[in-house]
Amino acid sequence: MKGARATPRLAFGARIEAGERVLPEETAVALSFNGTTQAVMMATPDDLVDFAYGFALTEGIARPDEVETVDVVATPRGIDVQVWVAPTAAARLSARRRTMAGPVGCGLCGIDSIDQALREVPLVPHSGFRMSPADVMAAVAALPGEQRLHDATRAVHCAAFWGPLGIRAAREDVGRHNALDKLAGHLARGPVEDGAVVLTSRVSIDMVQKVATMGVGILIAVSAPTADAVALAEHAGITLIALARADRFEVFTHSDRLMTESQHVR
């Protein structure tokens, strides 16, 4: 399976059994912009072009139309994703200092100032798109069907995009931020569609920042948010739904994007 490999192991229980388990790969991925390494992330080595576009977008480096080329280059100890951006983006990039060694659990590692960590996010405007409670629960129920790498390994996160016709795209990675960046990069290169981001992970401030940058107004997660992530979602105009299951969920902000079943019928 792409992004994973079988690894020998001993299983201890009623008896000792030798065998193999499929585990996700975790590779050092350097994201280089105009010849300078901007970040090194431990990531699943799959969908790396999406990763480059998404990271550039959600970190405020470059819009999709400012990305000129992306080359994925294998090196003896990892992968160098070489991104070349337009002069407008290069100027913004030179104005910020960031060297990020990114373990999979942290999306803010290497930020060198409080202002960068708590940067202003774009406000997400309200559109006519709304979801019914049944839609929310259907999106969560559909998520396991998109988690092929997780099914094989039980060790990765998933970020998916749900639209009126169901889950349109999904990306998996050992890092929850990486999975969301990969999804963002995929969506940024296609036609714009109203919908919701659906996450298997908890919701922290940096995940809300990324969704706001994507311009998505509804964020659904199976785990809980932090209190400060809720506050940021409220400020950014994002409907934050968490602790979501196939039969229940909790809404923390901007519940006006949810319609009752009677409204749905009209």
C-alpha positions in Angstrom: 0.0 0.0 0.0 1.3 3.5 -0.9 2.4 5.3 2.2 2.7 2.2 4.3 4.8 -1.0 4.5 4.6 -4.4 6.2 6.9 -4.6 9.3 7.8 -7.9 11.2 6.5 -8.1 14.7 5.8 -10.6 17.6 2.2 -10.7 19.0 1.9 -11.6 22.6 -1.4 -13.0 24.0 -2.6 -16.5 24.7 0.5 -17.5 22.7 3.3 -15.8 20.9 2.8 -15.4 17.2 5.3 -14.1 14.6 4.0 -12.1 11.7 3.7 -8.7 10.1 1.8 -5.5 10.6 1.3 -2.8 8.0 2.5 0.5 9.4 2.4 4.0 8.0 5.6 5.5 6.6 7.0 8.6 8.3 9.4 10.5 6.2 11.3 13.8 6.5 9.7 16.1 3.9 11.4 19.4 3.3 9.2 22.1 1.8 11.5 24.5 -0.1 10.3 27.7 -1.7 12.4 29.4 -4.4 15.4 27.4 -3.3 15.2 27.9 0.5 13.9 25.3 2.9 10.9 26.8 4.7 9.8 23.8 6.8 10.8 20.1 7.4 7.8 18.0 8.4 7.6 14.3 9.3 4.9 13.2 7.0 3.4 10.3 5.1 5.2 10.4 1.7 2.0 10.6 -0.4 0.0 13.4 -2.1 3.0 15.7 -1.7 2.1 18.1 -4.5 -1.2 18.6 -2.7 0.8 19.1 0.5 3.0 21.8 -1.2 0.0 23.8 -2.4 -1.9 23.4 0.9 1.0 24.4 3.1 1.7 27.4 0.9 -1.9 28.5 1.2 -2.7 27.8 4.8 0.6 29.2 6.0 0.1 32.4 4.0 3.1 31.9 1.7 1.4 31.8 -1.7 -2.0 31.5 -3.3 -2.5 28.6 -5.7 -2.2 31.0 -8.7 1.2 32.2 -7.4 2.7 28.7 -7.4 4.6 28.3 -10.6 6.1 24.7 -10.3 6.3 21.9 -7.8 8.9 19.2 -8.0 9.1 16.2 -5.7 12.8 15.1 -5.4 13.8 12.0 -3.5 17.0 12.3 -1.4 19.0 9.7 0.5 17.4 10.7 3.8 14.0 12.1 2.8 12.1 14.0 0.2 12.6 17.6 -0.9 9.4 19.2 -2.3 10.8 22.1 -4.3 8.2 24.9 -4.9 8.8 27.9 -7.1 6.5 30.9 -6.5 5.8 34.1 -8.3 7.7 37.3 -7.3 4.7 38.6 -5.3 4.7 35.5 -3.1 8.5 35.5 -2.9 8.4 39.1 -1.5 6.1 38.0 1.3 8.2 35.0 2.0 11.4 37.0 2.4 9.6 39.3 4.8 9.0 36.5 7.3 11.5 34.3 9.2 10.5 30.8 9.8 12.5 27.5 10.2 10.1 24.8 11.2 11.1 21.3 12.3 7.7 19.8 12.6 6.9 16.7 14.7 3.5 15.3 13.8 1.8 16.5 17.0 2.4 20.2 16.7 1.4 22.6 13.9 3.2 25.7 15.4 6.7 24.3 15.9 9.3 26.8 14.9 7.2 29.9 14.8 9.5 32.5 16.2 7.0 35.1 17.5 3.7 35.1 19.3 2.3 37.3 16.6 3.0 34.6 14.0 1.4 31.9 16.1 -1.7 33.9 16.7 -1.9 35.6 13.3 -5.0 37.2 12.0 -7.2 34.9 9.9 -9.6 35.9 7.1 -13.2 36.1 8.1 -15.3 33.5 6.3 -18.5 35.0 4.8 -21.8 33.4 5.2 -23.2 31.9 2.0 -26.5 30.2 1.3 -25.0 26.8 2.1 -26.3 25.1 5.2 -26.4 21.6 6.5 -29.2 19.7 8.2 -28.4 17.6 11.3 -28.8 14.5 9.1 -26.2 15.9 6.7 -23.7 16.3 9.5 -24.2 12.8 10.8 -24.1 11.4 7.2 -20.7 13.2 6.7 -19.3 11.6 9.8 -20.7 8.2 9.0 -19.1 8.4 5.5 -15.7 9.2 6.9 -14.5 5.7 7.7 -15.0 4.7 4.1 -12.4 7.2 3.1 -9.7 6.0 5.6 -8.0 3.2 3.7 -4.6 3.9 5.1 -6.0 4.1 8.6 -7.9 0.8 8.1 -4.6 -0.8 7.2 -2.4 0.8 9.9 -4.6 2.3 12.7 -2.1 5.1 12.9 -3.0 8.1 10.7 -5.4 11.0 10.6 -7.8 11.9 7.9 -9.2 15.3 6.6 -12.1 15.1 4.2 -14.4 17.5 2.4 -18.1 16.9 2.3 -20.4 18.4 -0.2 -24.1 18.0 -1.0 -23.3 14.8 -3.0 -21.2 13.3 -0.2 -17.5 13.2 0.5 -15.7 14.7 -2.4 -12.1 14.3 -1.4 -10.0 12.9 1.5 -6.4 12.9 2.5 -4.5 10.9 5.2 -1.3 11.5 7.0 0.5 10.6 10.2 0.2 14.3 11.1 -3.2 15.9 11.5 -2.0 19.2 10.2 -0.4 17.5 7.2 -3.6 15.7 6.3 -5.5 19.1 6.4 -2.8 20.8 4.3 -3.0 18.0 1.7 -6.8 18.4 1.5 -6.4 22.2 1.2 -3.9 21.8 -1.6 -6.2 19.4 -3.5 -9.3 21.7 -3.1 -7.3 24.8 -4.0 -6.6 23.5 -7.5 -10.1 22.5 -8.3 -13.5 24.3 -8.7 -14.8 26.1 -5.7 -17.7 24.3 -4.0 -19.6 24.9 -0.8 -19.2 22.2 1.9 -17.6 21.2 5.1 -14.2 20.0 6.3 -14.5 16.8 8.3 -11.6 15.8 10.6 -10.7 12.7 12.6 -8.6 14.8 15.0 -9.1 17.3 17.8 -9.5 20.9 16.8 -6.8 23.3 17.9 -6.2 27.0 17.0 -4.0 26.2 14.1 -6.5 23.8 12.6 -9.1 26.6 12.7 -6.6 29.0 11.2 -6.0 26.6 8.2 -9.8 26.1 7.6 -10.4 29.9 7.7 -7.6 30.3 5.1 -9.3 27.7 3.0 -12.5 29.8 3.1 -14.6 26.9 4.4 -17.5 27.9 6.7 -18.2 24.6 8.4 -15.7 22.5 10.4 -16.8 19.0 11.7 -14.5 17.0 14.0 -15.0 13.7 15.8 -12.9 14.9 18.7 -13.3 17.9 21.0 -12.0 21.4 20.3 -9.9 23.6 22.7 -11.6 26.5 24.2 -9.4 28.9 22.3 -10.1 27.2 19.0 -13.8 27.8 19.7 -13.1 31.4 20.3 -11.2 31.7 17.1 -13.9 29.9 15.1 -16.5 32.3 16.5 -14.3 35.3 15.5 -13.6 33.9 12.0 -17.3 33.1 11.2 -16.8 29.3 11.2 -19.5 26.9 12.3 -17.6 24.5 14.6 -19.1 21.1 15.1 -17.3 18.6 17.3 -17.6 15.3 19.2 -19.5 14.3 16.1 -20.8 10.7 15.7 -23.2 9.0 13.3 -26.0 9.7 15.8 -25.1 12.9 17.6 -22.9 16.0 17.6 -22.3 19.3 19.5 -22.3 22.8 17.9 -20.1 25.4 19.5 -20.2 28.4 17.1 -22.4 29.9 14.4 -25.3 27.4 14.6 -27.2 29.4 12.0 -25.6 27.3 9.3 -27.5 24.3 10.6 -31.1 24.0 9.6 -33.8 22.0 11.3 -35.3 19.1 9.5 -38.5 21.1 8.9 -36.5 23.9 7.3 -34.7 21.3 5.2 -38.0 20.0 3.8 -39.2 23.5 2.7 
